[in-house]
């Protein structure tokens, strides 16, 4: 597992500017798909829980594809996708979750994790 993380890190650091631009475009494309889904679900009157579920699926699918392509997944968007998917699915099942409380808890855990995670030494 550690070896795979190292390979992903080295792959991302070695990307030329052109490839970085392509990856940013890919990120924007997935955001566009999520926005199209949100607008379509809203127009069809499917409700916000369906919007959240679809957006969560799109965000998690993007992170999964990045991971499979040996690119560094973005932890923030992966967690945002998890919160959206869980909140949307729960809402569709009739369970009310305090979404903002979940967002604050997860954001706090991410900040705390970034402080507690040991810094890695760069190779000279």
C-alpha positions as CSV (number, residue, x, y, z in Angstrom):
1,X,0.0,0.0,0.0
2,X,2.8,2.4,0.9
3,X,4.6,1.6,-2.4
4,X,1.4,2.3,-4.3
5,X,1.1,5.7,-2.6
6,X,4.7,6.5,-3.4
7,X,4.1,5.6,-7.1
8,X,1.0,7.9,-7.3
9,X,3.0,10.7,-5.7
10,X,5.9,10.3,-8.0
11,X,3.6,10.1,-11.0
12,X,1.8,13.3,-10.1
13,X,5.0,15.2,-9.4
14,X,6.5,14.2,-12.7
15,X,3.5,15.5,-14.8
16,X,4.4,18.2,-17.3
17,X,2.4,21.3,-17.4
18,X,0.4,20.1,-20.4
19,X,-0.8,17.0,-18.6
20,X,-1.6,19.1,-15.4
21,X,-3.8,21.2,-17.6
22,X,-5.5,18.1,-19.0
23,X,-6.2,16.8,-15.5
24,X,-7.7,20.2,-14.5
25,X,-9.9,20.1,-17.5
26,X,-11.0,16.6,-16.5
27,X,-11.8,17.9,-13.0
28,X,-13.9,20.6,-14.5
29,X,-15.6,18.1,-16.8
30,X,-16.7,16.0,-13.8
31,X,-17.9,19.2,-12.1
32,X,-19.9,20.0,-15.3
33,X,-21.5,16.5,-15.3
34,X,-22.5,17.0,-11.6
35,X,-24.0,20.4,-12.4
36,X,-25.9,19.0,-15.4
37,X,-27.3,16.2,-13.2
38,X,-28.3,18.7,-10.5
39,X,-30.1,20.9,-13.0
40,X,-31.8,18.0,-14.7
41,X,-33.0,16.5,-11.4
42,X,-34.2,19.9,-10.3
43,X,-36.1,20.4,-13.6
44,X,-37.7,16.9,-13.4
45,X,-38.7,17.6,-9.8
46,X,-36.8,14.7,-8.4
47,X,-35.9,16.6,-5.2
48,X,-32.7,17.6,-3.5
49,X,-32.0,14.1,-2.2
50,X,-31.8,12.8,-5.7
51,X,-29.5,15.7,-6.6
52,X,-27.2,14.9,-3.7
53,X,-27.1,11.2,-4.5
54,X,-26.2,11.8,-8.1
55,X,-23.6,14.4,-7.4
56,X,-22.1,12.1,-4.8
57,X,-21.9,9.3,-7.3
58,X,-20.2,11.6,-9.9
59,X,-17.6,12.9,-7.4
60,X,-16.8,9.4,-6.1
61,X,-16.6,8.0,-9.7
62,X,-14.1,10.7,-10.6
63,X,-11.9,9.9,-7.6
64,X,-12.1,6.2,-8.3
65,X,-11.0,6.8,-11.9
66,X,-8.1,9.0,-10.8
67,X,-7.0,6.3,-8.4
68,X,-7.2,3.6,-11.1
69,X,-5.2,5.8,-13.5
70,X,-2.4,6.1,-10.8
71,X,-3.3,9.8,-10.3
72,X,-3.6,11.3,-6.9
73,X,-7.2,11.3,-5.7
74,X,-8.3,14.5,-4.0
75,X,-9.4,13.7,-0.4
76,X,-11.6,16.8,-0.1
77,X,-13.7,15.8,-3.2
78,X,-13.8,12.1,-2.1
79,X,-15.2,13.1,1.3
80,X,-17.6,15.6,-0.3
81,X,-18.8,12.8,-2.5
82,X,-19.3,10.5,0.5
83,X,-21.3,13.1,2.4
84,X,-23.4,13.9,-0.6
85,X,-24.1,10.2,-1.4
86,X,-24.8,9.2,2.2
87,X,-27.0,12.3,2.8
88,X,-28.9,11.9,-0.5
89,X,-29.4,8.1,-0.1
90,X,-30.6,8.6,3.5
91,X,-33.0,11.3,2.4
92,X,-34.4,9.1,-0.3
93,X,-34.9,6.4,2.3
94,X,-36.8,8.9,4.5
95,X,-34.0,9.4,7.1
96,X,-33.2,13.0,7.9
97,X,-29.5,13.6,8.5
98,X,-28.0,16.9,9.7
99,X,-25.9,17.5,6.6
100,X,-24.1,20.7,7.8
101,X,-23.2,19.0,11.0
102,X,-21.7,16.1,9.0
103,X,-19.8,18.5,6.8
104,X,-18.3,20.4,9.8
105,X,-17.3,17.1,11.5
106,X,-15.6,15.8,8.4
107,X,-13.9,19.1,7.6
108,X,-12.6,19.2,11.1
109,X,-11.3,15.6,10.9
110,X,-9.5,16.5,7.6
111,X,-7.9,19.6,9.2
112,X,-6.9,17.6,12.2
113,X,-5.6,14.7,10.1
114,X,-3.4,17.2,8.1
115,X,-1.8,18.3,11.3
116,X,-1.2,14.8,12.7
117,X,0.0,13.2,9.5
118,X,3.8,13.0,9.5
119,X,5.4,15.2,6.8
120,X,7.2,13.2,4.1
121,X,10.8,14.0,3.3
122,X,11.4,15.2,-0.3
123,X,14.2,13.5,-2.1
124,X,17.0,15.8,-3.1
